[in-house]
Amino acid sequence: MKQTLLYFFLLISTANFAQAIAELKFEEAETAFNQGNYELALKKVDEFEKAVGGMSDKSLFLRVISQNKLFNPANFYTDEKQFSLYNSLSANAEKYINVMESKGLDDKFKEIYGISEKLNNLNFPNDKIAYQKEKQRIIKEKQEKLDQCNKAFDDLTIDNLPFDITIEEFLAQYPNVLSKKKYKLTKGTKFDLYQPKDIYMSYSTLNKFDFLGVLIMYGEPKLDIGDITILVKNDKIIGYQKQIYWYVGKDLRLQELENKYTELSSRHLQLSDCAALKYDFENLPDGIRQVFYWKFNNKTALISQTYTKPVNWKSYFHSLIYRVTKTSEPVEGF
């Protein structure tokens, strides 16, 4: 009789101990969830259900909300783990709703119902064959769009000229690109400029941006619209720059400058789906320099629009410059 009672009490103690361990596992799962560690939360839910010998309403609830935190619809077709997670999450949410709908519409039920509705509205395939088919269609569509963007961006760069060659190699390969003027290499601290010899100007490394024509040294620059200047670093070409508009005189021709800018920038609108337009500016004496640029396909296309009337000058200065550089070279000043 004593042995029977001892066995009975041991059985109860073992059951109580197992239940205590299970509850501890669930507390650990809740703590992990509250700390944002959803992978650990799911692991602890598994351990809890193993300890109690099955799923409970509270473990199923915690499983669903943890999976929902890990589910990222944006990566559904790029990460196959999301496909598996989607199917598991959908099944678990539906299971919770079917089990708990008879017990009343409490806050937990409403939360799981909202998750289930969100998943249904996504209308993602739960069949692996259908998933792979749609994934391949999206990959093909993205590649076609990328090819179109690459072509559009290259078409808008300065004559699609190459980087990473020397001036000598450039002159040999593209003998008719530059004007007939004599060119010289002007040394700078950040990069050098290969430009016509009769351009009476330098470029600043003190201001926020470094542009040909920032500082006018003397007289009116003998600059022809369309002249190309080459940016050089470590004896290799890193970019090209073209003067689109230039005016030095008594009038503040902002409208004329803006019209030229609109004409130039409108050609880049086709890149709006490929690369976001970015903007920055620099305050100048009695004026401003505005910079608009796009980064795409390892290139930066940049437009500098400047107008100013320096304190010690009697004339206005207007400039519209178009530059294309390697994106890895931050010579645009940002």
Backbone as numpy.savetxt, mean C-alpha at the origin, in Angstrom:
# Nx Ny Nz CAx CAy CAz Cx Cy Cz
-17.12 -53.73 52.19 -17.95 -52.52 52.19 -17.08 -51.27 52.19
-16.01 -51.29 53.03 -15.10 -50.14 53.09 -14.40 -49.91 51.76
-14.02 -51.01 51.12 -13.35 -50.89 49.82 -14.29 -50.29 48.78
-15.57 -50.67 48.85 -16.55 -50.14 47.91 -16.73 -48.65 48.11
-16.83 -48.23 49.38 -16.96 -46.80 49.68 -15.73 -46.03 49.25
-14.53 -46.61 49.49 -13.29 -45.94 49.09 -13.24 -45.76 47.59
-13.63 -46.81 46.86 -13.64 -46.72 45.39 -14.62 -45.65 44.93
-15.78 -45.59 45.61 -16.81 -44.61 45.25 -16.30 -43.18 45.46
-15.66 -42.95 46.61 -15.14 -41.62 46.90 -13.99 -41.25 45.95
-13.16 -42.23 45.62 -12.07 -41.97 44.67 -12.63 -41.59 43.30
-13.72 -42.27 42.93 -14.36 -42.00 41.64 -14.90 -40.57 41.60
-15.54 -40.17 42.72 -16.07 -38.81 42.80 -14.94 -37.79 42.77
-13.88 -38.05 43.50 -12.74 -37.13 43.56 -12.09 -36.98 42.19
-11.96 -38.11 41.49 -11.36 -38.07 40.15 -12.23 -37.25 39.20
-13.54 -37.45 39.29 -14.47 -36.71 38.43 -14.41 -35.22 38.74
-14.37 -34.89 40.03 -14.28 -33.49 40.43 -12.98 -32.86 39.95
-11.89 -33.63 40.03 -10.59 -33.12 39.59 -10.59 -32.87 38.08
-11.18 -33.81 37.33 -11.26 -33.67 35.88 -12.10 -32.45 35.50
-13.20 -32.24 36.24 -14.06 -31.09 35.97 -13.33 -29.79 36.29
-12.56 -29.80 37.38 -11.79 -28.61 37.75 -10.75 -28.27 36.68
-10.07 -29.30 36.17 -9.08 -29.09 35.10 -9.76 -28.54 33.85
-10.93 -29.11 33.54 -11.67 -28.65 32.36 -12.04 -27.18 32.49
-12.54 -26.79 33.66 -12.92 -25.39 33.87 -11.71 -24.48 33.79
-10.57 -24.97 34.27 -9.34 -24.19 34.18 -8.94 -23.97 32.71
-9.12 -25.02 31.91 -8.83 -24.90 30.47 -9.74 -23.85 29.83
-11.00 -23.85 30.25 -11.93 -22.88 29.66 -11.57 -21.46 30.08
-11.18 -21.28 31.33 -10.75 -19.96 31.80 -9.53 -19.48 31.00
-8.62 -20.40 30.71 -7.44 -20.06 29.92 -7.85 -19.66 28.50
-8.86 -20.34 27.97 -9.36 -20.01 26.63 -9.95 -18.61 26.61
-10.74 -18.27 27.63 -11.34 -16.94 27.73 -10.26 -15.87 27.88
-9.27 -16.16 28.70 -8.17 -15.19 28.90 -7.42 -14.95 27.59
-7.14 -16.02 26.86 -6.44 -15.89 25.58 -7.26 -15.06 24.61
-8.56 -15.28 24.56 -9.43 -14.51 23.67 -9.40 -13.03 24.04
-9.54 -12.74 25.32 -9.55 -11.34 25.77 -8.23 -10.64 25.52
-7.16 -11.41 25.44 -5.84 -10.85 25.15 -5.56 -10.79 23.64
-6.51 -11.22 22.84 -6.34 -11.17 21.39 -5.57 -12.33 20.81
-5.31 -13.36 21.61 -4.59 -14.53 21.12 -5.61 -15.61 20.75
-6.19 -15.48 19.56 -7.31 -16.31 19.16 -6.90 -17.74 18.80
-5.69 -17.90 18.31 -5.17 -19.25 18.04 -5.07 -20.04 19.34
-4.53 -19.41 20.37 -4.41 -20.08 21.67 -5.79 -20.34 22.27
-6.72 -19.41 22.07 -8.08 -19.60 22.58 -8.69 -20.86 21.99
-8.53 -21.07 20.69 -9.07 -22.27 20.04 -8.39 -23.54 20.55
-7.10 -23.45 20.79 -6.37 -24.60 21.32 -6.91 -24.98 22.70
-7.16 -23.98 23.54 -7.66 -24.25 24.89 -9.11 -24.74 24.85
-9.89 -24.27 23.88 -11.26 -24.79 23.71 -11.21 -26.28 23.36
-10.26 -26.65 22.48 -10.09 -28.08 22.14 -9.77 -28.89 23.39
-8.87 -28.37 24.23 -8.47 -29.07 25.44 -9.63 -29.18 26.42
-10.44 -28.13 26.49 -11.61 -28.15 27.36 -12.60 -29.23 26.91
-12.90 -29.26 25.63 -13.88 -30.22 25.11 -13.36 -31.66 25.24
-12.05 -31.83 25.12 -11.47 -33.15 25.32 -11.61 -33.58 26.77
-11.44 -32.62 27.68 -11.52 -32.94 29.11 -12.94 -33.29 29.54
-13.93 -32.61 28.98 -15.33 -32.88 29.38 -15.98 -33.93 28.49
-15.29 -34.33 27.44 -15.80 -35.39 26.58 -16.77 -34.94 25.53
-16.73 -33.67 25.17 -17.62 -33.19 24.12 -17.78 -31.69 24.11
-18.59 -31.21 23.19 -18.82 -29.78 23.00 -19.94 -29.30 23.91
-19.81 -28.07 24.40 -20.87 -27.46 25.19 -21.27 -26.15 24.52
-22.38 -25.56 24.97 -22.81 -24.32 24.34 -21.80 -23.20 24.55
-21.15 -23.16 25.73 -20.19 -22.08 25.97 -18.90 -22.29 25.19
-18.48 -23.55 25.01 -17.27 -23.79 24.23 -17.52 -23.54 22.75
-18.73 -23.87 22.29 -19.06 -23.62 20.89 -19.14 -22.13 20.62
-19.70 -21.37 21.56 -19.75 -19.91 21.41 -18.35 -19.33 21.32
-17.48 -19.74 22.24 -16.11 -19.21 22.24 -15.35 -19.63 20.99
-15.64 -20.83 20.49 -14.99 -21.30 19.26 -15.40 -20.42 18.07
-16.68 -20.13 17.98 -17.18 -19.34 16.85 -16.60 -17.93 16.87
-16.65 -17.26 18.02 -16.16 -15.87 18.05 -14.65 -15.80 17.88
-13.93 -16.85 18.29 -12.47 -16.88 18.07 -12.16 -17.09 16.59
-12.86 -18.03 15.97 -12.67 -18.26 14.53 -13.03 -17.01 13.73
-14.08 -16.33 14.16 -14.51 -15.13 13.45 -13.42 -14.05 13.49
-12.70 -13.96 14.60 -11.60 -12.98 14.71 -10.45 -13.34 13.77
-10.27 -14.63 13.51 -9.17 -15.07 12.64 -9.55 -15.05 11.16
-10.84 -15.00 10.89 -11.29 -15.04 9.49 -11.12 -13.67 8.84
-10.46 -13.67 7.70 -10.21 -12.43 6.94 -10.70 -12.62 5.51
-11.89 -12.12 5.19 -12.45 -12.31 3.84 -11.54 -11.79 2.74
-10.74 -10.74 3.03 -9.88 -10.16 2.00 -8.82 -11.15 1.53
-8.47 -12.12 2.37 -7.44 -13.10 2.00 -8.03 -14.46 1.61
-9.33 -14.49 1.37 -10.00 -15.77 1.13 -9.40 -16.51 -0.06
-9.11 -15.79 -1.13 -8.60 -16.45 -2.34 -7.08 -16.44 -2.43
-6.40 -15.87 -1.46 -4.94 -15.87 -1.47 -4.35 -16.77 -0.38
-5.17 -17.18 0.56 -4.71 -18.03 1.66 -5.73 -19.16 1.84
-5.33 -20.39 1.47 -6.27 -21.51 1.53 -6.66 -21.86 2.96
-5.89 -21.39 3.94 -6.30 -21.59 5.33 -7.61 -20.86 5.61
-7.80 -19.74 4.93 -9.04 -18.99 5.11 -10.24 -19.74 4.54
-10.01 -20.51 3.48 -11.08 -21.34 2.92 -11.54 -22.38 3.94
-10.59 -23.07 4.56 -10.92 -24.07 5.57 -11.57 -23.43 6.78
-11.05 -22.27 7.18 -11.60 -21.56 8.33 -13.03 -21.10 8.06
-13.27 -20.65 6.84 -14.61 -20.21 6.44 -15.63 -21.34 6.57
-15.27 -22.51 6.09 -16.18 -23.65 6.15 -16.43 -24.08 7.59
-15.37 -24.12 8.39 -15.52 -24.52 9.79 -16.33 -23.49 10.57
-16.05 -22.22 10.35 -16.77 -21.15 11.03 -18.25 -21.16 10.65
-18.53 -21.34 9.37 -19.93 -21.39 8.92 -20.68 -22.53 9.57
-20.04 -23.71 9.59 -20.68 -24.90 10.16 -20.91 -24.72 11.67
-19.93 -24.16 12.36 -20.06 -23.98 13.81 -21.10 -22.93 14.17
-21.17 -21.86 13.39 -22.18 -20.83 13.63 -23.58 -21.40 13.42
-23.75 -22.17 12.35 -25.05 -22.78 12.07 -25.43 -23.77 13.18
-24.43 -24.52 13.65 -24.68 -25.49 14.72 -25.13 -24.79 16.00
-24.48 -23.70 16.33 -24.85 -22.95 17.53 -26.29 -22.42 17.43
-26.63 -21.87 16.27 -27.97 -21.32 16.08 -29.03 -22.43 16.20
-28.77 -23.58 15.60 -29.74 -24.69 15.65 -29.92 -25.21 17.08
-28.85 -25.23 17.85 -28.91 -25.77 19.21 -29.54 -24.78 20.17
-29.26 -23.49 19.98 -29.61 -22.48 20.98 -30.86 -21.67 20.66
-31.43 -21.82 19.48 -32.56 -20.96 19.10 -33.79 -21.18 19.97
-33.91 -22.35 20.55 -35.07 -22.65 21.40 -34.91 -22.08 22.81
-33.72 -21.57 23.14 -33.46 -21.09 24.49 -33.59 -19.57 24.62
-34.03 -18.92 23.55 -34.25 -17.48 23.64 -33.17 -16.68 22.96
-33.53 -15.44 22.62 -32.61 -14.58 21.87 -31.78 -13.72 22.83
-30.78 -14.34 23.44 -29.89 -13.57 24.30 -28.79 -12.90 23.46
-27.92 -12.14 24.11 -26.89 -11.39 23.39 -25.93 -12.31 22.65
-25.60 -13.45 23.24 -24.68 -14.38 22.58 -25.30 -14.94 21.31
-26.58 -15.29 21.38 -27.26 -15.81 20.19 -27.28 -14.77 19.08
-27.59 -13.51 19.46 -27.63 -12.44 18.47 -26.26 -12.23 17.83
-25.20 -12.35 18.62 -23.85 -12.17 18.09 -23.51 -13.25 17.07
-23.80 -14.50 17.40 -23.52 -15.61 16.47 -24.40 -15.51 15.23
-25.65 -15.10 15.43 -26.55 -14.92 14.28 -25.99 -13.86 13.33
-25.45 -12.77 13.89 -24.86 -11.71 13.06 -23.67 -12.22 12.28
-22.85 -13.05 12.92 -21.68 -13.64 12.24 -22.15 -14.54 11.10
-23.18 -15.34 11.36 -23.70 -16.24 10.34 -24.25 -15.47 9.14
-24.96 -14.38 9.41 -25.51 -13.57 8.32 -24.39 -12.93 7.50
-23.35 -12.49 8.17 -22.20 -11.90 7.46 -21.57 -12.92 6.52
-21.43 -14.14 6.99 -20.84 -15.20 6.17 -21.73 -15.53 4.98
-23.04 -15.57 5.21 -23.97 -15.86 4.12 -23.92 -14.78 3.05
-23.81 -13.54 3.48 -23.78 -12.42 2.53 -22.50 -12.42 1.68
-21.43 -13.00 2.20 -20.19 -13.09 1.42 -20.37 -13.99 0.20
-21.20 -14.98 0.36 -21.52 -15.90 -0.75 -20.27 -16.55 -1.32
-19.35 -16.93 -0.45 -18.14 -17.62 -0.88 -18.45 -19.09 -1.18
-17.72 -19.70 -2.10 -17.93 -21.13 -2.37 -17.41 -21.98 -1.20
-18.14 -23.04 -0.85 -17.65 -23.96 0.18 -17.17 -25.27 -0.43
-17.27 -25.36 -1.74 -16.77 -26.52 -2.46 -15.36 -26.24 -2.97
-14.42 -27.17 -2.77 -13.02 -26.93 -3.11 -12.81 -26.72 -4.61
-13.54 -27.45 -5.43 -13.38 -27.30 -6.88 -13.84 -25.92 -7.33
-15.00 -25.50 -6.82 -15.52 -24.16 -7.16 -14.58 -23.08 -6.64
-14.02 -23.30 -5.45 -13.07 -22.35 -4.86 -11.83 -22.19 -5.74
-11.26 -23.31 -6.18 -10.05 -23.25 -7.01 -10.34 -22.59 -8.35
-11.50 -22.83 -8.91 -11.86 -22.23 -10.19 -11.96 -20.71 -10.06
-12.63 -20.24 -9.01 -12.77 -18.80 -8.80 -11.43 -18.17 -8.47
-10.61 -18.88 -7.74 -9.28 -18.38 -7.39 -8.44 -18.16 -8.65
-8.46 -19.11 -9.57 -7.71 -18.97 -10.81 -8.25 -17.83 -11.66
-9.56 -17.64 -11.66 -10.14 -16.52 -12.40 -9.66 -15.19 -11.85
-9.62 -15.06 -10.53 -9.18 -13.83 -9.89 -7.70 -13.57 -10.17
-6.88 -14.63 -10.11 -5.45 -14.49 -10.40 -5.24 -13.98 -11.83
-5.98 -14.56 -12.76 -5.86 -14.15 -14.16 -6.30 -12.70 -14.34
-7.40 -12.32 -13.70 -7.91 -10.96 -13.80 -6.92 -9.95 -13.21
-6.32 -10.30 -12.07 -5.33 -9.41 -11.44 -4.10 -9.25 -12.31
-3.67 -10.34 -12.95 -2.49 -10.27 -13.80 -2.76 -9.40 -15.03
-3.96 -9.54 -15.61 -4.32 -8.71 -16.75 -4.34 -7.24 -16.36
-4.88 -6.95 -15.17 -4.92 -5.57 -14.68 -3.50 -5.05 -14.43
-2.66 -5.91 -13.87 -1.27 -5.51 -13.61 -0.54 -5.22 -14.91
-0.76 -6.05 -15.93 -0.13 -5.82 -17.23 -0.58 -4.49 -17.83
-1.87 -4.19 -17.70 -2.40 -2.92 -18.20 -1.79 -1.74 -17.46
-1.65 -1.87 -16.14 -1.06 -0.81 -15.33 0.40 -0.60 -15.68
1.13 -1.70 -15.85 2.54 -1.60 -16.22 2.70 -0.84 -17.53
1.89 -1.20 -18.51 1.97 -0.54 -19.82 1.58 0.94 -19.71
0.50 1.22 -18.96 0.05 2.60 -18.81 1.11 3.45 -18.13
1.74 2.91 -17.11 2.75 3.68 -16.40 3.98 3.90 -17.27
4.40 2.86 -17.97 5.57 3.01 -18.85 5.29 4.00 -19.97
4.05 4.01 -20.47 3.70 4.95 -21.53 3.78 6.40 -21.06
3.59 6.61 -19.76 3.59 7.97 -19.23 4.93 8.39 -18.66
5.89 7.49 -18.63 7.22 7.89 -18.19 7.91 8.63 -19.33
9.04 9.23 -19.00 9.72 10.07 -19.99 10.38 9.19 -21.05
9.70 9.03 -22.14 10.18 8.24 -23.29 10.57 6.82 -22.92
10.10 6.35 -21.77 10.39 4.99 -21.30 11.89 4.71 -21.33
12.67 5.68 -20.88 14.13 5.56 -20.90 14.63 4.68 -19.76
15.77 4.03 -19.93 16.23 3.03 -18.95 17.02 3.65 -17.79
17.07 2.90 -16.70 17.89 3.26 -15.55 19.13 2.36 -15.52
20.01 2.67 -14.58 21.16 1.81 -14.26 22.14 1.62 -15.42
22.22 2.62 -16.30 23.29 2.61 -17.30 24.07 3.91 -17.15
25.27 3.95 -17.68 26.09 5.16 -17.59 25.65 6.18 -18.64
26.13 7.41 -18.49 25.84 8.45 -19.48 26.37 8.03 -20.84
27.56 7.47 -20.86 28.17 7.03 -22.13 27.30 5.97 -22.81
26.79 5.03 -22.03 25.92 3.99 -22.61 24.61 4.60 -23.10
24.10 5.57 -22.35 22.86 6.24 -22.76 23.05 6.96 -24.09
24.13 7.72 -24.23 24.37 8.48 -25.47 24.55 7.56 -26.66
25.13 6.39 -26.41 25.34 5.44 -27.51 24.02 4.79 -27.93
23.14 4.51 -26.96 21.89 3.81 -27.25 20.77 4.75 -27.69
20.80 6.01 -27.21 19.72 6.96 -27.49 20.30 8.29 -28.00
20.91 8.27 -29.17 21.61 9.46 -29.66 20.69 10.63 -30.00
19.41 10.39 -30.20 18.50 11.46 -30.64 17.53 11.93 -29.56
17.69 11.48 -28.34 16.76 11.85 -27.27 17.02 13.25 -26.76
18.29 13.60 -26.54 18.64 14.91 -26.01 18.64 15.95 -27.11
18.53 17.22 -26.68 18.60 18.31 -27.67 20.00 18.40 -28.23
20.18 19.26 -29.22 21.49 19.42 -29.88 22.45 20.27 -29.06
22.00 20.71 -27.89 22.87 21.54 -27.05 24.01 20.71 -26.47
25.04 21.41 -26.02 26.13 20.75 -25.32 25.73 20.54 -23.86
26.01 19.35 -23.36 25.63 19.00 -22.00 26.83 18.96 -21.07
26.56 19.13 -19.80 27.60 19.03 -18.78 27.02 18.27 -17.57
27.92 17.74 -16.74 27.52 17.04 -15.53 27.73 17.97 -14.34
26.64 18.35 -13.67 26.70 19.21 -12.50 26.65 18.34 -11.26
27.69 18.45 -10.42 27.79 17.63 -9.22 26.88 18.15 -8.12
26.28 17.23 -7.38 25.45 17.58 -6.25 25.74 16.66 -5.08
25.16 16.94 -3.92 25.42 16.12 -2.75 24.59 14.85 -2.73
23.39 14.91 -3.31 22.51 13.74 -3.33 22.57 13.01 -4.66
22.67 13.77 -5.72 22.77 13.19 -7.06 23.34 14.25 -7.99
23.77 13.84 -9.17 24.33 14.76 -10.16 23.31 14.97 -11.28
23.47 16.10 -12.00 22.58 16.42 -13.11 23.38 16.51 -14.40
22.96 15.79 -15.40 23.53 15.91 -16.74 22.56 16.79 -17.52
22.97 18.04 -17.82 22.05 19.04 -18.34 22.77 19.94 -19.35
21.99 20.69 -20.17 22.62 21.62 -21.12 23.53 22.61 -20.41
24.66 22.92 -21.05 25.65 23.81 -20.45 25.15 25.23 -20.26
24.24 25.69 -21.11 23.82 27.09 -21.05 22.62 27.32 -20.13
22.31 26.35 -19.27 21.25 26.57 -18.30 21.87 27.23 -17.07
21.53 28.48 -16.84 22.12 29.23 -15.73 21.33 28.98 -14.45
21.53 27.84 -13.86 20.81 27.53 -12.63 21.53 26.40 -11.91
21.18 26.24 -10.66 21.70 25.12 -9.88 20.51 24.48 -9.18
20.76 23.44 -8.43 19.66 22.88 -7.66 20.05 22.84 -6.18
19.04 22.99 -5.33 19.26 23.15 -3.90 19.22 21.80 -3.19
20.06 21.65 -2.18 19.97 20.49 -1.30 19.59 20.93 0.11
19.25 22.19 0.25 18.88 22.72 1.56 17.38 22.64 1.79
16.60 22.82 0.75 15.15 22.81 0.90 14.63 21.37 0.94
13.32 21.26 1.07 12.71 19.94 1.22 12.84 19.10 -0.04
12.75 19.75 -1.19 12.82 19.04 -2.45 14.04 19.50 -3.25
14.55 18.61 -4.07 15.68 18.94 -4.95 15.20 18.93 -6.39
15.09 20.13 -6.97 14.62 20.22 -8.34 15.52 21.14 -9.15
15.75 20.76 -10.37 16.40 21.64 -11.32 15.60 22.92 -11.41
16.27 24.03 -11.20 15.58 25.30 -11.33 15.11 25.89 -10.02
15.50 25.30 -8.89 15.09 25.85 -7.61 15.78 27.20 -7.37
17.06 27.26 -7.62 17.80 28.49 -7.44 18.24 29.02 -8.81
17.88 30.24 -9.12 18.32 30.85 -10.37 19.55 31.70 -10.05
20.65 31.41 -10.67 21.91 32.04 -10.28 22.03 33.46 -10.81
21.77 33.65 -12.10 21.81 35.01 -12.65 21.16 34.99 -14.03
20.59 36.14 -14.41 20.00 36.26 -15.74 18.79 35.36 -15.92
18.22 35.39 -17.08 17.11 34.52 -17.41 17.64 33.22 -17.99
17.25 32.08 -17.44 17.80 30.81 -17.91 17.43 30.54 -19.36
18.37 30.06 -20.12 18.13 29.72 -21.51 17.65 28.27 -21.58
16.42 28.11 -21.19 15.86 26.77 -21.07 14.75 26.56 -22.09
14.85 25.52 -22.86 13.80 25.20 -23.82 12.83 24.20 -23.21
11.55 24.43 -23.44 10.53 23.50 -22.96 10.76 22.14 -23.62
10.75 21.10 -22.83 10.96 19.76 -23.36 12.37 19.27 -23.20
13.30 20.13 -22.79 14.66 19.67 -22.54 14.66 18.59 -21.45
15.44 17.56 -21.68 15.55 16.48 -20.70 16.83 16.64 -19.91
16.71 16.52 -18.61 17.86 16.48 -17.72 17.94 15.08 -17.12
19.15 14.58 -16.98 19.35 13.21 -16.50 19.89 13.25 -15.07
19.31 12.46 -14.19 19.75 12.37 -12.80 20.71 11.19 -12.68
21.86 11.43 -12.08 22.92 10.43 -12.01 23.36 10.25 -10.56
23.57 9.01 -10.17 24.10 8.70 -8.84 25.06 7.52 -8.97
26.26 7.69 -8.41 27.29 6.65 -8.50 27.54 6.24 -9.95
27.56 7.26 -10.83 27.84 7.08 -12.26 26.78 6.29 -13.02
25.64 6.06 -12.42 24.56 5.35 -13.09 23.30 6.22 -13.11
22.53 6.12 -14.19 21.32 6.93 -14.34 20.23 6.39 -13.40
19.68 7.29 -12.60 18.61 6.90 -11.69 17.29 7.61 -12.02
17.31 8.51 -12.99 16.06 9.19 -13.33 16.21 10.19 -14.45
15.05 10.70 -14.91 15.00 11.70 -15.98 14.01 12.79 -15.59
14.28 13.98 -16.08 13.42 15.12 -15.76 13.22 15.98 -17.00
11.98 16.44 -17.17 11.66 17.25 -18.33 10.95 18.53 -17.88
11.37 19.65 -18.45 10.72 20.93 -18.17 9.49 21.05 -19.07
8.30 21.13 -18.46 7.05 21.21 -19.21 6.63 22.66 -19.42
6.88 23.49 -18.43 6.49 24.90 -18.52 7.48 25.74 -17.73
7.80 26.91 -18.28 8.77 27.79 -17.63 8.42 29.24 -17.97
8.37 30.08 -16.95 8.13 31.49 -17.18 8.80 32.32 -16.10
9.54 33.31 -16.51 10.10 34.32 -15.61 9.71 35.67 -16.17
8.97 36.48 -15.37 8.54 37.78 -15.88 7.76 38.58 -14.85
7.08 39.61 -15.31 6.41 40.56 -14.43 5.03 40.06 -13.96
4.47 39.05 -14.64 3.09 38.64 -14.36 3.03 37.38 -13.50
2.00 37.31 -12.68 1.73 36.10 -11.92 0.77 35.24 -12.73
1.30 34.31 -13.48 0.50 33.53 -14.43 0.04 32.20 -13.81
-0.69 32.28 -12.73 -1.11 31.06 -12.04 -2.07 30.24 -12.88
-2.99 30.90 -13.57 -3.96 30.16 -14.37 -3.28 29.43 -15.52
-2.34 30.09 -16.13 -1.59 29.45 -17.22 -0.81 28.25 -16.71
-0.20 28.42 -15.54 0.54 27.32 -14.92 -0.40 26.17 -14.58
-1.56 26.50 -14.02 -2.52 25.46 -13.63 -3.06 24.72 -14.85
-3.27 25.45 -15.95 -3.75 24.80 -17.17 -2.72 23.80 -17.68
-1.46 24.16 -17.63 -0.40 23.25 -18.07 -0.34 22.02 -17.16
-0.50 22.26 -15.86 -0.49 21.15 -14.92 -1.66 20.20 -15.19
-2.85 20.76 -15.40 -4.04 19.95 -15.66 -3.85 19.11 -16.91
-3.27 19.72 -17.92 -3.01 19.01 -19.18 -2.06 17.84 -18.95
-1.03 18.06 -18.14 -0.05 17.01 -17.87 -0.64 15.92 -16.97
-1.28 16.33 -15.87 -1.74 15.35 -14.89 -2.93 14.54 -15.38
-3.72 15.10 -16.29 -4.90 14.37 -16.77 -4.51 13.06 -17.45
-3.33 13.02 -18.01 -2.87 11.78 -18.65 -2.60 10.68 -17.62
-2.44 11.09 -16.36 -2.14 10.12 -15.32 -3.38 9.59 -14.62
-4.55 10.12 -14.97 -5.76 9.68 -14.30 -6.02 8.19 -14.51
-5.54 7.67 -15.62 -5.73 6.25 -15.89 -4.97 5.38 -14.89
-4.05 6.00 -14.12 -3.30 5.25 -13.13 -3.99 5.23 -11.78
-5.15 5.86 -11.66 -5.80 5.98 -10.36 -6.14 4.62 -9.75
-6.40 3.63 -10.60 -6.69 2.29 -10.09 -5.43 1.46 -9.88
-4.32 1.99 -10.30 -3.05 1.27 -10.19 -2.20 1.76 -9.03
-2.16 3.06 -8.87 -1.31 3.65 -7.84 -1.97 4.91 -7.30
-1.96 5.05 -6.00 -2.59 6.21 -5.36 -1.76 7.47 -5.60
-2.44 8.56 -5.93 -1.78 9.85 -6.07 -1.42 10.37 -4.69
-0.19 10.82 -4.52 0.25 11.40 -3.25 0.64 12.85 -3.47
0.64 13.60 -2.38 0.83 15.05 -2.51 1.65 15.56 -1.33
2.52 16.53 -1.62 3.23 17.25 -0.58 3.56 18.63 -1.10
4.01 19.51 -0.22 4.30 20.86 -0.66 5.44 21.45 0.16
5.97 22.55 -0.34 7.04 23.28 0.34 6.75 24.77 0.22
6.72 25.45 1.33 6.53 26.90 1.31 7.80 27.59 0.85
7.65 28.52 -0.09 8.76 29.30 -0.62 8.49 30.78 -0.36
9.48 31.62 -0.46 9.25 33.06 -0.30 8.22 33.56 -1.32
7.10 34.05 -0.83 6.03 34.56 -1.69 5.55 33.53 -2.70
5.55 32.28 -2.32 5.09 31.25 -3.26 5.04 29.88 -2.62
4.93 28.88 -3.48 4.81 27.52 -2.99 5.29 26.55 -4.07
5.76 25.42 -3.64 6.06 24.32 -4.56 5.14 23.17 -4.18
4.33 22.71 -5.12 3.43 21.57 -4.91 4.00 20.36 -5.64
3.95 19.23 -4.98 4.51 18.01 -5.56 3.44 16.92 -5.56
3.19 16.37 -6.73 2.23 15.28 -6.90 2.99 14.09 -7.47
2.77 12.89 -6.91 3.55 11.77 -7.43 2.81 10.44 -7.29
3.19 9.51 -8.14 2.67 8.16 -8.18 3.84 7.19 -8.10
3.70 6.13 -7.35 4.73 5.09 -7.30 4.13 3.80 -7.83
4.79 3.24 -8.83 4.27 2.00 -9.40 5.36 1.34 -10.23
5.38 0.00 -10.20 6.28 -0.76 -11.07 7.73 -0.33 -10.91
8.14 -0.09 -9.65 9.52 0.29 -9.32 9.93 1.65 -9.88
8.93 2.46 -10.22 9.20 3.81 -10.69 8.36 4.81 -9.92
8.85 6.04 -9.85 8.09 7.14 -9.30 7.93 8.20 -10.37
6.70 8.52 -10.73 6.41 9.62 -11.65 5.99 10.81 -10.79
6.63 11.93 -11.01 6.45 13.06 -10.11 6.29 14.36 -10.90
5.36 15.20 -10.44 5.14 16.50 -11.05 5.39 17.57 -10.00
6.26 18.53 -10.33 6.55 19.65 -9.43 6.00 20.94 -10.07
5.11 21.60 -9.36 4.52 22.84 -9.82 4.95 23.96 -8.86
5.65 24.97 -9.38 6.22 26.01 -8.53 5.85 27.39 -9.03
5.49 28.27 -8.11 5.38 29.69 -8.43 5.88 30.49 -7.24
6.65 31.54 -7.51 7.21 32.34 -6.43 7.66 33.70 -6.94
7.69 34.65 -6.04 8.29 35.96 -6.27 9.25 36.20 -5.12
10.51 35.79 -5.28 11.47 35.94 -4.19 11.58 37.39 -3.71
11.90 37.56 -2.47 11.97 38.89 -1.86 12.93 39.81 -2.59
14.05 39.31 -3.04 15.05 40.14 -3.70 14.93 40.15 -5.22
13.75 39.72 -5.71 13.54 39.69 -7.15 12.39 40.60 -7.53
12.32 41.01 -8.77 11.22 41.83 -9.27 10.33 41.04 -10.22
10.70 39.80 -10.47 9.95 38.99 -11.43 9.40 37.73 -10.77
8.29 37.27 -11.34 7.71 36.01 -10.88 8.44 34.85 -11.55
8.43 33.73 -10.85 9.07 32.53 -11.37 8.03 31.41 -11.37
7.79 30.82 -12.56 6.84 29.72 -12.69 7.56 28.51 -13.29
7.25 27.33 -12.78 7.90 26.14 -13.30 6.99 24.93 -13.14
6.99 24.10 -14.17 6.28 22.82 -14.11 7.25 21.75 -14.62
7.61 20.86 -13.73 8.63 19.85 -14.02 8.03 18.46 -13.88
8.42 17.59 -14.80 7.98 16.20 -14.76 9.22 15.34 -14.58
9.19 14.45 -13.59 10.36 13.62 -13.28 9.95 12.17 -13.12
10.81 11.27 -13.58 10.63 9.84 -13.38 11.93 9.28 -12.82
11.85 8.61 -11.69 13.04 8.04 -11.06 12.76 6.61 -10.64
13.83 5.92 -10.29 13.68 4.62 -9.64 13.06 4.84 -8.27
12.09 4.04 -7.93 11.44 4.20 -6.63 12.41 3.99 -5.48
13.43 3.17 -5.69 14.40 2.91 -4.63 15.29 4.10 -4.34
15.23 5.14 -5.20 16.04 6.34 -5.01 15.14 7.49 -4.56
15.16 7.86 -3.28 14.23 8.90 -2.78 14.68 10.30 -3.10
15.07 10.56 -4.33 15.58 11.89 -4.69 14.47 12.93 -4.79
13.21 12.50 -4.72 12.13 13.47 -4.81 11.97 14.26 -3.53
12.64 13.86 -2.46 12.65 14.68 -1.26 11.80 14.14 -0.13
11.15 12.99 -0.32 10.28 12.47 0.74 11.01 11.42 1.57
